[in-house]
């Protein structure tokens, strides 16, 4: 069953606003559970263009919310009405309203898979609030209710990565849930985990699985530059950072600036 209604929290709390649209569906193992990584081409080609949630993902948030209001009476025939409404508010950064509608959805739905979706999205809101323990609890509950869902487990792994629990993240991302799947962010998360765990060989392996064009993404470029620095490949690290697409995400920019400063220092010492 394709649900396509979960939201998706990417590689770390600080980098969640980096552009990650993936047009090649073969590299997106989470595609059946989220629209958030879908670019315009994929949305137009594979999704129902008349679906309100698709319109929200295409940036038509205010117009779509007005459509929700005018079609309120139709909610009796749409079991996802409150969830979709919550998702649109989430995409509009209206987290309090999103939380209200997710909780309303939980009250009206008892099916474990449906509750799992809302709990996952509540977990994302509490990550926005920086209430890490509550976020972790919601994501754990979501994963338990629907063990076959990948998104809640991936999101939970990101929380573990954020706080240095690399073994827990690795355990999730190498479990049977993700076994055999190709996914850029799963590979990047594993490369990240092994790098900071100190296992350079395994970090190198997972970096090698990521398509070369993705190394222009600032979060991947910054982490890969650190990997190269550990190997003493200073010029190669500088080249990766020089070619990155700057994200304008303050937290990631700050990390990139620190890496560039370290690079310049290393190159002067050569």
Backbone as CSV, one residue per row, in Angstrom:
resi,resn,N_x,N_y,N_z,CA_x,CA_y,CA_z,C_x,C_y,C_z
1,UNK,0.851,-1.203,0.000,0.000,0.000,0.000,0.876,1.239,0.000
2,UNK,0.670,2.139,-0.928,1.432,3.381,-0.981,0.684,4.451,-0.203
3,UNK,1.329,4.980,0.821,0.652,5.941,1.683,0.960,7.371,1.276
4,UNK,2.236,7.687,1.084,2.625,9.000,0.576,2.058,10.153,1.389
5,UNK,2.010,9.992,2.709,1.460,11.060,3.539,2.345,11.374,4.734
6,UNK,3.428,10.648,4.918,4.343,10.984,5.990,5.204,12.158,5.580
7,UNK,5.617,12.916,6.571,6.652,13.911,6.311,7.999,13.248,6.524
8,UNK,9.042,14.007,6.364,10.363,13.396,6.325,11.410,14.336,6.874
9,UNK,12.121,13.884,7.895,13.157,14.697,8.525,14.512,14.209,8.066
10,UNK,15.270,15.094,7.419,16.485,14.660,6.758,17.708,14.752,7.641
11,UNK,18.756,14.293,7.157,19.974,13.823,7.787,20.308,14.379,9.154
12,UNK,20.063,15.606,9.471,20.264,16.041,10.844,19.328,17.185,11.150
13,UNK,19.131,17.414,12.434,18.214,18.475,12.831,18.637,19.817,12.251
14,UNK,19.926,20.055,12.184,20.409,21.362,11.748,20.367,21.550,10.247
15,UNK,20.238,20.451,9.500,20.325,20.587,8.048,19.008,20.271,7.352
16,UNK,17.903,20.373,8.065,16.630,19.922,7.521,16.107,20.802,6.405
17,UNK,16.710,21.983,6.195,16.198,22.865,5.155,17.043,22.810,3.883
18,UNK,17.987,21.875,3.798,18.793,21.724,2.593,17.941,21.100,1.494
19,UNK,18.115,21.605,0.279,17.363,21.094,-0.856,17.747,19.648,-1.134
20,UNK,16.763,18.752,-1.104,17.034,17.328,-1.326,16.077,16.716,-2.330
21,UNK,15.591,17.485,-3.263,14.679,16.932,-4.251,15.406,15.876,-5.079
22,UNK,14.806,14.696,-5.184,15.417,13.586,-5.902,14.483,13.182,-7.032
23,UNK,14.923,13.412,-8.268,14.078,13.084,-9.409,14.166,11.602,-9.783
24,UNK,15.326,10.983,-9.559,15.518,9.580,-9.907,14.971,8.701,-8.791
25,UNK,13.809,8.119,-9.022,13.116,7.369,-7.978,13.888,6.138,-7.532
26,UNK,14.810,5.643,-8.371,15.580,4.459,-7.991,16.528,4.739,-6.834
27,UNK,16.796,6.023,-6.562,17.667,6.385,-5.451,16.880,6.850,-4.228
28,UNK,15.581,6.626,-4.222,14.739,7.154,-3.149,13.905,6.033,-2.555
29,UNK,14.495,5.285,-1.630,13.801,4.147,-1.035,12.619,4.572,-0.169
30,UNK,12.567,5.844,0.213,11.473,6.342,1.045,10.333,6.928,0.213
31,UNK,10.402,6.761,-1.089,9.461,7.425,-1.991,8.014,7.056,-1.726
32,UNK,7.753,5.814,-1.312,6.380,5.390,-1.095,5.769,5.986,0.170
33,UNK,6.591,6.641,0.978,6.089,7.133,2.258,6.160,8.647,2.414
34,UNK,6.709,9.340,1.458,6.807,10.787,1.598,6.897,11.479,0.255
35,UNK,6.279,12.646,0.160,6.438,13.500,-1.008,7.581,14.508,-0.812
36,UNK,8.137,14.611,0.381,8.982,15.749,0.714,10.268,15.799,-0.098
37,UNK,10.739,14.640,-0.587,11.963,14.638,-1.395,11.652,14.640,-2.891
38,UNK,10.378,14.744,-3.237,10.011,14.714,-4.657,10.175,16.084,-5.276
39,UNK,10.878,16.129,-6.402,10.977,17.366,-7.161,9.723,17.593,-7.984
40,UNK,9.675,18.741,-8.641,8.485,19.118,-9.421,8.184,18.090,-10.512
41,UNK,9.232,17.596,-11.160,9.026,16.638,-12.253,8.377,15.357,-11.754
42,UNK,8.867,14.851,-10.625,8.308,13.615,-10.078,6.883,13.822,-9.584
43,UNK,6.624,14.947,-8.973,5.265,15.223,-8.499,4.287,15.257,-9.669
44,UNK,4.686,15.917,-10.740,3.804,16.025,-11.903,3.611,14.693,-12.607
45,UNK,4.653,13.871,-12.596,4.617,12.627,-13.352,3.934,11.499,-12.591
46,UNK,4.222,11.393,-11.298,3.788,10.217,-10.543,2.654,10.488,-9.557
47,UNK,2.447,11.731,-9.180,1.436,12.023,-8.163,0.174,12.587,-8.804
48,UNK,-0.915,12.555,-8.043,-2.167,13.141,-8.495,-2.074,14.656,-8.363
49,UNK,-1.984,15.392,-9.470,-1.762,16.840,-9.384,-2.922,17.589,-8.726
50,UNK,-4.079,16.932,-8.639,-5.233,17.579,-8.029,-5.325,17.339,-6.526
51,UNK,-4.414,16.510,-6.023,-4.452,16.219,-4.590,-3.956,17.428,-3.806
52,UNK,-4.674,17.789,-2.768,-4.338,18.997,-2.009,-2.936,18.927,-1.420
53,UNK,-2.538,17.752,-0.928,-1.212,17.643,-0.320,-0.121,17.872,-1.363
54,UNK,-0.337,17.386,-2.582,0.630,17.629,-3.655,0.754,19.121,-3.902
55,UNK,-0.360,19.825,-3.902,-0.339,21.271,-4.113,0.444,21.969,-3.006
56,UNK,0.317,21.484,-1.783,1.102,22.061,-0.681,2.594,21.853,-0.919
57,UNK,2.971,20.668,-1.379,4.376,20.373,-1.645,4.901,21.168,-2.832
58,UNK,4.011,21.636,-3.686,4.419,22.454,-4.821,4.451,23.932,-4.473
59,UNK,4.260,24.256,-3.199,4.376,25.635,-2.739,3.085,26.413,-2.680
60,UNK,1.981,25.783,-3.037,0.696,26.480,-3.033,-0.008,26.279,-1.690
61,UNK,0.699,26.592,-0.610,0.206,26.261,0.723,-1.024,27.093,1.092
62,UNK,-0.941,28.406,0.958,-2.056,29.264,1.384,-3.319,28.976,0.580
63,UNK,-3.153,28.811,-0.749,-4.305,28.521,-1.585,-4.928,27.178,-1.198
64,UNK,-4.071,26.203,-0.887,-4.565,24.870,-0.559,-5.278,24.867,0.784
65,UNK,-4.761,25.612,1.747,-5.430,25.695,3.038,-6.824,26.300,2.886
66,UNK,-6.962,27.261,1.990,-8.289,27.827,1.713,-9.214,26.767,1.117
67,UNK,-8.661,25.896,0.266,-9.464,24.817,-0.308,-9.912,23.838,0.771
68,UNK,-9.027,23.555,1.728,-9.409,22.691,2.839,-10.590,23.282,3.606
69,UNK,-10.531,24.573,3.839,-11.616,25.214,4.596,-12.940,25.131,3.855
70,UNK,-12.912,25.350,2.550,-14.160,25.347,1.779,-14.704,23.935,1.575
71,UNK,-13.842,22.915,1.736,-14.290,21.533,1.544,-14.427,20.797,2.871
72,UNK,-14.643,21.544,3.936,-14.705,20.943,5.271,-15.770,19.850,5.361
73,UNK,-16.905,20.035,4.728,-17.995,19.057,4.820,-17.615,17.719,4.180
74,UNK,-16.624,17.750,3.295,-16.209,16.520,2.619,-15.328,15.636,3.497
75,UNK,-14.957,16.136,4.681,-14.031,15.384,5.528,-14.603,14.045,5.977
76,UNK,-15.940,13.926,5.987,-16.561,12.681,6.407,-16.173,11.527,5.479
77,UNK,-15.840,11.839,4.240,-15.462,10.813,3.269,-13.952,10.720,3.064
78,UNK,-13.189,11.428,3.874,-11.736,11.451,3.734,-11.102,11.199,5.090
79,UNK,-10.675,9.969,5.327,-10.121,9.624,6.636,-8.784,10.313,6.907
80,UNK,-8.161,10.852,5.845,-6.879,11.526,6.010,-7.017,13.046,6.107
81,UNK,-8.235,13.548,6.180,-8.469,14.996,6.106,-7.625,15.755,7.117
82,UNK,-7.689,15.387,8.398,-6.948,16.115,9.432,-5.440,15.956,9.245
83,UNK,-5.023,14.786,8.783,-3.591,14.555,8.544,-3.078,15.441,7.418
84,UNK,-3.812,15.492,6.317,-3.411,16.337,5.201,-3.374,17.806,5.614
85,UNK,-4.356,18.209,6.383,-4.404,19.595,6.857,-3.191,19.890,7.743
86,UNK,-2.864,18.948,8.623,-1.676,19.102,9.464,-0.412,19.195,8.642
87,UNK,-0.316,18.380,7.590,0.879,18.409,6.742,1.047,19.755,6.047
88,UNK,-0.059,20.325,5.575,0.036,21.629,4.907,0.495,22.710,5.882
89,UNK,-0.018,22.671,7.090,0.430,23.643,8.094,1.898,23.412,8.446
90,UNK,2.325,22.151,8.497,3.736,21.854,8.763,4.610,22.460,7.670
91,UNK,4.216,22.272,6.420,4.987,22.806,5.302,5.009,24.330,5.296
92,UNK,4.043,24.928,5.999,3.980,26.389,6.125,4.684,26.873,7.389
93,UNK,5.382,25.949,8.081,6.070,26.252,9.345,5.103,26.702,10.436
94,UNK,3.836,26.324,10.322,2.836,26.622,11.361,2.717,25.387,12.240
95,UNK,3.705,25.194,13.105,3.838,23.925,13.813,2.764,23.710,14.873
96,UNK,2.342,24.773,15.545,1.294,24.619,16.551,-0.007,24.142,15.912
97,UNK,-0.362,24.719,14.774,-1.574,24.299,14.082,-1.412,22.880,13.543
98,UNK,-0.235,22.573,13.015,0.011,21.219,12.519,-0.150,20.211,13.653
99,UNK,0.431,20.527,14.806,0.323,19.624,15.951,-1.140,19.420,16.343
100,UNK,-1.934,20.475,16.344,-3.352,20.380,16.704,-4.068,19.381,15.795
101,UNK,-3.831,19.470,14.490,-4.545,18.599,13.556,-4.012,17.171,13.580
102,UNK,-2.721,16.990,13.852,-2.206,15.632,14.012,-2.846,14.961,15.228
103,UNK,-2.991,15.708,16.309,-3.614,15.134,17.512,-5.097,14.835,17.267
104,UNK,-5.753,15.689,16.515,-7.150,15.447,16.163,-7.258,14.177,15.311
105,UNK,-6.317,14.006,14.408,-6.279,12.804,13.578,-6.101,11.557,14.440
106,UNK,-5.226,11.634,15.448,-4.992,10.500,16.344,-6.251,10.135,17.128
107,UNK,-7.018,11.135,17.519,-8.244,10.879,18.269,-9.281,10.136,17.439
108,UNK,-9.293,10.385,16.131,-10.345,9.832,15.277,-9.934,8.529,14.586
109,UNK,-8.665,8.156,14.669,-8.195,6.959,13.976,-7.523,5.997,14.955
110,UNK,-7.919,4.746,14.855,-7.388,3.719,15.750,-6.451,2.745,15.058
111,UNK,-6.461,2.728,13.730,-5.615,1.781,12.996,-4.137,2.069,13.262
112,UNK,-3.353,1.055,13.607,-1.934,1.275,13.937,-1.152,2.001,12.850
113,UNK,-1.378,1.653,11.581,-0.603,2.295,10.515,-0.928,3.778,10.409
114,UNK,-2.201,4.132,10.606,-2.586,5.538,10.530,-2.032,6.320,11.720
115,UNK,-2.091,5.711,12.895,-1.540,6.367,14.083,-0.033,6.546,13.943
116,UNK,0.612,5.573,13.292,2.060,5.653,13.093,2.434,6.894,12.301
117,UNK,1.650,7.201,11.268,1.935,8.366,10.431,1.871,9.646,11.253
118,UNK,0.800,9.812,12.017,0.626,11.030,12.818,1.697,11.141,13.902
119,UNK,2.066,10.018,14.510,3.094,10.038,15.556,4.454,10.418,14.970
120,UNK,4.749,9.909,13.769,5.989,10.305,13.099,6.039,11.811,12.919
121,UNK,4.932,12.379,12.455,4.921,13.806,12.164,4.935,14.653,13.432
122,UNK,4.332,14.132,14.498,4.455,14.813,15.789,5.906,14.790,16.262
123,UNK,6.589,13.686,16.003,8.005,13.610,16.352,8.811,14.685,15.646
124,UNK,8.471,14.960,14.391,9.176,15.997,13.647,8.919,17.378,14.230
125,UNK,7.693,17.603,14.665,7.370,18.897,15.277,8.174,19.092,16.551
126,UNK,8.296,18.043,17.354,9.048,18.191,18.603,10.547,18.309,18.344
127,UNK,11.013,17.831,17.203,12.392,18.133,16.810,12.529,19.621,16.514
128,UNK,11.512,20.191,15.878,11.516,21.635,15.626,11.529,22.405,16.945
129,UNK,10.803,21.885,17.931,10.766,22.524,19.248,12.046,22.287,20.045
130,UNK,12.911,21.403,19.533,14.146,20.989,20.209,13.853,20.283,21.529
131,UNK,12.738,19.577,21.563,12.399,18.722,22.705,12.724,17.285,22.294
132,UNK,14.006,16.950,22.444,14.561,15.751,21.833,13.967,14.461,22.384
133,UNK,13.785,14.388,23.699,13.276,13.151,24.295,11.850,12.864,23.848
134,UNK,11.022,13.908,23.803,9.648,13.710,23.327,9.646,13.302,21.859
135,UNK,10.492,13.939,21.085,10.586,13.587,19.663,10.979,12.123,19.512
136,UNK,11.977,11.701,20.275,12.430,10.312,20.198,11.309,9.351,20.589
137,UNK,10.559,9.701,21.622,9.461,8.846,22.073,8.401,8.686,20.992
138,UNK,8.020,9.803,20.349,7.012,9.725,19.279,7.512,8.871,18.120
139,UNK,8.766,9.034,17.743,9.311,8.267,16.626,9.433,6.784,16.974
140,UNK,9.773,6.483,18.214,9.824,5.087,18.649,8.433,4.467,18.613
141,UNK,7.438,5.204,19.095,6.064,4.709,19.073,5.594,4.485,17.641
142,UNK,5.930,5.418,16.765,5.559,5.290,15.361,6.172,4.039,14.748
143,UNK,7.443,3.791,15.029,8.130,2.625,14.474,7.540,1.324,14.982
144,UNK,7.140,1.302,16.249,6.567,0.086,16.833,5.192,-0.223,16.251
145,UNK,4.415,0.814,15.981,3.066,0.604,15.457,3.073,0.106,14.013
146,UNK,4.058,0.523,13.235,4.134,0.114,11.820,5.575,-0.266,11.491
147,UNK,6.007,-1.450,11.891,7.419,-1.843,11.731,7.907,-1.826,10.284
148,UNK,7.006,-1.956,9.313,7.453,-1.989,7.920,7.723,-0.592,7.365
149,UNK,7.262,0.469,8.050,7.499,1.836,7.576,8.972,2.183,7.753
150,UNK,9.537,2.810,6.730,10.945,3.184,6.760,11.175,4.580,7.319
151,UNK,10.274,5.499,7.013,10.489,6.904,7.383,10.647,7.094,8.894
152,UNK,9.753,6.543,9.739,9.938,6.755,11.188,11.272,6.216,11.696
153,UNK,11.680,5.073,11.165,12.962,4.503,11.591,14.123,5.368,11.124
154,UNK,14.034,5.844,9.880,15.084,6.736,9.381,15.162,7.991,10.242
155,UNK,14.011,8.573,10.560,13.984,9.784,11.377,14.572,9.532,12.757
156,UNK,14.246,8.378,13.343,14.789,8.027,14.655,16.309,7.890,14.579
157,UNK,16.790,7.315,13.502,18.246,7.189,13.330,18.914,8.557,13.284
158,UNK,18.229,9.556,12.704,18.809,10.900,12.642,18.933,11.526,14.027
159,UNK,17.973,11.225,14.897,18.056,11.722,16.276,19.271,11.110,16.962
160,UNK,19.477,9.812,16.782,20.638,9.158,17.383,21.941,9.738,16.826
161,UNK,21.976,9.993,15.523,23.170,10.593,14.933,23.452,11.968,15.512
162,UNK,22.386,12.737,15.710,22.530,14.101,16.203,23.230,14.140,17.558
163,UNK,23.004,13.097,18.354,23.563,13.096,19.704,24.687,12.077,19.888
164,UNK,25.256,11.615,18.760,26.454,10.797,18.836,26.234,9.342,19.177
165,UNK,24.996,8.870,19.099,24.727,7.454,19.359,24.841,6.693,18.025
166,UNK,26.063,6.620,17.549,26.300,6.123,16.195,25.928,4.660,16.031
167,UNK,26.201,3.845,17.041,25.889,2.418,16.931,24.389,2.179,16.815
168,UNK,23.587,2.965,17.544,22.133,2.810,17.455,21.625,3.204,16.074
169,UNK,22.187,4.270,15.539,21.791,4.700,14.188,22.175,3.645,13.163
170,UNK,23.388,3.119,13.275,23.858,2.090,12.345,22.988,0.845,12.425
171,UNK,22.604,0.470,13.631,21.755,-0.716,13.810,20.433,-0.563,13.062
172,UNK,19.846,0.629,13.142,18.578,0.885,12.448,18.772,0.874,10.943
173,UNK,19.778,1.585,10.462,19.946,1.811,9.026,20.515,0.604,8.283
174,UNK,21.032,-0.383,9.024,21.504,-1.620,8.397,20.573,-2.787,8.693
175,UNK,19.410,-2.484,9.266,18.442,-3.531,9.593,17.742,-4.025,8.331
176,UNK,16.935,-5.054,8.472,16.214,-5.621,7.330,15.268,-4.617,6.685
177,UNK,14.843,-3.617,7.433,13.941,-2.598,6.883,14.558,-1.915,5.670
178,UNK,15.870,-1.688,5.706,16.558,-0.978,4.635,17.444,-1.888,3.798
179,UNK,17.433,-3.166,4.090,18.348,-4.097,3.434,18.101,-4.154,1.924
180,UNK,19.155,-3.930,1.161,19.059,-4.033,-0.286,18.549,-2.789,-0.978
181,UNK,18.184,-1.759,-0.221,17.666,-0.532,-0.814,18.795,0.418,-1.193
182,UNK,18.595,1.147,-2.278,19.508,2.229,-2.645,18.884,3.536,-2.195
183,UNK,19.598,4.284,-1.379,19.063,5.569,-0.945,20.211,6.496,-0.576
184,UNK,20.223,7.666,-1.160,21.303,8.627,-0.956,21.454,8.992,0.509
185,UNK,20.341,9.315,1.176,20.444,9.783,2.554,20.715,8.661,3.544
186,UNK,20.283,7.445,3.232,20.650,6.308,4.084,22.147,6.068,3.993
187,UNK,22.679,6.062,2.763,24.122,5.880,2.593,24.900,7.008,3.276
188,UNK,24.432,8.237,3.112,25.127,9.370,3.728,25.094,9.269,5.251
189,UNK,23.955,8.877,5.788,23.839,8.734,7.243,24.806,7.675,7.762
190,UNK,24.930,6.572,7.029,25.855,5.518,7.452,27.305,5.968,7.305
191,UNK,27.624,6.682,6.227,28.980,7.214,6.062,29.314,8.169,7.195
192,UNK,28.349,8.995,7.546,28.488,9.953,8.640,28.721,9.225,9.958
193,UNK,27.886,8.223,10.237,27.989,7.490,11.506,29.337,6.805,11.643
194,UNK,29.775,6.128,10.586,31.060,5.413,10.664,32.235,6.382,10.722
195,UNK,32.123,7.537,10.068,33.203,8.525,10.117,33.430,9.001,11.552
196,UNK,32.363,9.367,12.227,32.511,9.900,13.585,32.697,8.794,14.619
197,UNK,32.423,7.579,14.217,32.723,6.426,15.067,34.197,6.042,14.948
198,UNK,34.829,6.532,13.851,36.256,6.270,13.659,36.559,5.110,12.739
199,UNK,35.521,4.580,12.074,35.724,3.470,11.157,35.816,4.039,9.736
200,UNK,37.017,4.423,9.342,37.235,5.095,8.067,36.910,4.196,6.879
201,UNK,37.246,2.906,6.987,37.026,1.986,5.867,35.537,1.874,5.536
202,UNK,34.695,1.734,6.553,33.265,1.603,6.303,32.656,2.935,5.872
203,UNK,33.196,4.017,6.413,32.734,5.333,5.977,33.037,5.514,4.491
204,UNK,34.224,5.135,4.086,34.614,5.235,2.672,33.687,4.396,1.798
205,UNK,33.336,3.210,2.275,32.464,2.326,1.507,31.123,2.991,1.225
206,UNK,30.515,3.590,2.256,29.189,4.189,2.055,29.265,5.482,1.254
207,UNK,30.329,6.240,1.417,30.511,7.405,0.536,30.612,6.965,-0.927
208,UNK,31.254,5.823,-1.163,31.446,5.350,-2.539,30.134,4.951,-3.197
209,UNK,29.095,4.706,-2.423,27.790,4.308,-2.967,26.936,5.505,-3.380
210,UNK,27.331,6.705,-2.965,26.551,7.911,-3.265,26.915,8.418,-4.656
211,UNK,25.927,8.709,-5.507,26.224,9.241,-6.852,27.074,10.502,-6.772
212,UNK,28.012,10.646,-7.679,28.994,11.728,-7.612,28.359,13.114,-7.625
213,UNK,27.242,13.287,-8.347,26.629,14.615,-8.422,26.053,15.077,-7.086
214,UNK,25.830,14.141,-6.171,25.265,14.509,-4.871,26.297,15.155,-3.942
215,UNK,27.583,15.071,-4.308,28.624,15.643,-3.450,28.673,17.165,-3.541
216,UNK,27.854,17.734,-4.391,27.731,19.194,-4.402,26.786,19.679,-3.305
217,UNK,25.993,18.778,-2.742,25.085,19.140,-1.650,25.915,19.524,-0.431
218,UNK,25.613,20.636,0.193,26.544,21.195,1.176,26.779,20.279,2.369
219,UNK,25.737,19.609,2.867,25.953,18.744,4.024,26.826,17.552,3.661
220,UNK,26.621,16.984,2.475,27.461,15.861,2.040,28.885,16.352,1.767
221,UNK,29.009,17.498,1.115,30.339,18.045,0.811,31.137,18.287,2.090
222,UNK,30.496,18.874,3.086,31.200,19.197,4.326,31.680,17.938,5.045
223,UNK,30.804,16.935,5.121,31.181,15.698,5.811,32.247,14.937,5.028
224,UNK,32.113,14.928,3.701,33.111,14.236,2.887,34.457,14.955,2.959
225,UNK,34.431,16.277,3.062,35.680,17.027,3.215,36.386,16.640,4.515
226,UNK,35.611,16.444,5.581,36.201,15.987,6.844,36.823,14.600,6.680
227,UNK,36.118,13.754,5.952,36.642,12.413,5.667,37.988,12.506,4.940
228,UNK,38.048,13.364,3.918,39.292,13.524,3.158,40.403,14.117,4.016
229,UNK,40.042,15.025,4.907,41.041,15.611,5.808,41.662,14.552,6.713
230,UNK,40.834,13.621,7.169,41.349,12.555,8.027,42.364,11.689,7.288
231,UNK,42.193,11.603,5.963,43.129,10.824,5.153,44.320,11.651,4.695
232,UNK,44.290,12.966,4.991,45.379,13.846,4.589,45.257,14.376,3.174
233,UNK,44.086,14.211,2.555,43.874,14.688,1.188,43.333,16.121,1.222
234,UNK,44.212,17.049,1.559,43.782,18.423,1.798,43.284,19.114,0.525
235,UNK,44.010,18.946,-0.574,43.618,19.609,-1.819,42.283,19.075,-2.333
236,UNK,42.108,17.764,-2.219,40.847,17.167,-2.654,39.682,17.675,-1.803
237,UNK,39.926,17.823,-0.500,38.896,18.337,0.404,38.547,19.780,0.048
238,UNK,39.582,20.569,-0.253,39.344,21.964,-0.639,38.520,22.030,-1.923
239,UNK,38.809,21.147,-2.874,38.094,21.128,-4.146,36.615,20.787,-3.936
240,UNK,36.356,19.825,-3.064,34.960,19.446,-2.762,34.210,20.625,-2.168
241,UNK,34.825,21.324,-1.235,34.165,22.460,-0.587,33.979,23.609,-1.571
242,UNK,34.929,23.782,-2.456,34.856,24.887,-3.422,33.707,24.690,-4.415
243,UNK,33.352,23.430,-4.703,32.316,23.138,-5.696,30.930,22.938,-5.069
244,UNK,30.813,23.087,-3.773,29.532,22.797,-3.125,28.473,23.841,-3.478
245,UNK,27.237,23.431,-3.433,26.113,24.350,-3.562,25.784,24.898,-2.179
246,UNK,25.986,26.189,-1.993,25.760,26.769,-0.665,24.275,26.788,-0.344
247,UNK,23.944,26.286,0.829,22.546,26.060,1.193,21.882,27.265,1.843
248,UNK,22.667,28.194,2.379,22.149,29.324,3.148,21.461,28.882,4.436
249,UNK,21.722,27.656,4.866,21.271,27.186,6.180,22.355,27.563,7.178
250,UNK,22.014,28.403,8.133,23.024,29.009,9.003,23.901,27.982,9.696
251,UNK,23.283,26.923,10.217,24.056,25.929,10.958,25.057,25.214,10.060
252,UNK,24.613,24.877,8.849,25.494,24.176,7.913,26.576,25.119,7.400
253,UNK,26.195,26.363,7.145,27.171,27.354,6.698,28.272,27.541,7.730
254,UNK,27.893,27.561,8.993,28.882,27.722,10.064,29.862,26.553,10.084
255,UNK,29.340,25.348,9.899,30.206,24.167,9.864,31.144,24.239,8.654
256,UNK,30.601,24.633,7.506,31.417,24.742,6.293,32.542,25.756,6.471
257,UNK,32.235,26.866,7.122,33.248,27.897,7.339,34.373,27.392,8.236
258,UNK,34.025,26.600,9.238,35.038,26.035,10.120,35.931,25.058,9.360
259,UNK,35.311,24.268,8.489,36.082,23.308,7.701,37.015,24.046,6.738
260,UNK,36.509,25.100,6.105,37.337,25.880,5.181,38.519,26.512,5.916
261,UNK,38.274,26.994,7.120,39.357,27.589,7.913,40.420,26.544,8.242
262,UNK,39.956,25.357,8.615,40.880,24.264,8.908,41.660,23.857,7.662
263,UNK,40.973,23.821,6.530,41.613,23.475,5.266,42.734,24.454,4.902
264,UNK,42.432,25.719,5.022,43.421,26.751,4.697,44.646,26.635,5.601
265,UNK,44.394,26.342,6.866,45.492,26.173,7.821,46.344,24.963,7.439
266,UNK,45.677,23.852,7.091,46.399,22.644,6.711,47.246,22.870,5.450
267,UNK,46.665,23.573,4.488,47.366,23.788,3.224,48.576,24.721,3.401
268,UNK,48.487,25.666,4.342,49.617,26.545,4.630,50.759,25.768,5.256
269,UNK,50.392,24.686,5.994,51.407,23.900,6.675,52.128,22.929,5.749
270,UNK,51.569,22.727,4.551,52.184,21.766,3.627,53.505,22.267,3.068
